[in-house]
Amino acid sequence: MGSNDTQSQDIFAGDDPFQIARRWMAEAEASELNDPNAIALSTVDADGMPNVRMVLLKEIEDNAFVFYTNYKSVKGQEITQAGKAAFVCHWKSLHRQIRVRGVVEREEGPQADAYYASRSLKSRLGAWASAQSQPLKSRGTLMAEVAKVTTQHGTAPTRPPFWGGFRIMPVEIELWADGAYRLHDRFRWTRSEAAARTREHDPAAWSTQRLNP
């Protein structure tokens, strides 16, 4: 990374930002109190108005980050419309964060089926029952819908066609670590949109630059 300080040499070591991200996530899983894979996901609506909410990052692939949701939700619709999204993951226990911006595609094949099947039965049925982001008359109405889909789908529900994954393929990744006197360490990795869309694992496609805190 071209850094002279020990911290940067240790925690920023490597020429692949996805490997660094996986390493940081593993450390967070051992130190973070709750949901080390929680990310603040940012989207924009058709008018360019930004939106942000917390979701759980489920996979760090060799070339992308994957999370799952209802495609008919507000975030699902906004991502589908824009084809782009951003997120930040901040770990208080590590004093580090990762910022990502990129293009997005759906993951609605066997990988999504496998993740859906790994969830608890109640969560799988809840995905069928919830018209996510839509107005709800009462919690009783929701529970009645849960009972209805339980009768319909039983104990082995298949993945709903309106529920699946989104794969964020970054054009920019920023790795940040807290520094003394607010002299933080920041490294920005950038690549072209064309390189991001290839889904190929190519560390050479990235350009890296240290940023001022």
Secondary structure as UniProt FT lines:
FT   HELIX           6..11
FT   HELIX           17..31
FT   TURN            36..37
FT   STRAND          38..44
FT   TURN            46..47
FT   STRAND          50..60
FT   STRAND          65..70
FT   TURN            71..72
FT   HELIX           74..82
FT   STRAND          84..91
FT   TURN            92..95
FT   STRAND          96..107
FT   HELIX           110..118
FT   HELIX           121..129
FT   TURN            132..133
FT   HELIX           139..153
FT   TURN            154..155
FT   TURN            161..162
FT   STRAND          163..177
FT   HELIX           180..182
FT   STRAND          185..190
FT   HELIX           193..197
FT   HELIX           203..205
FT   STRAND          207..211
//
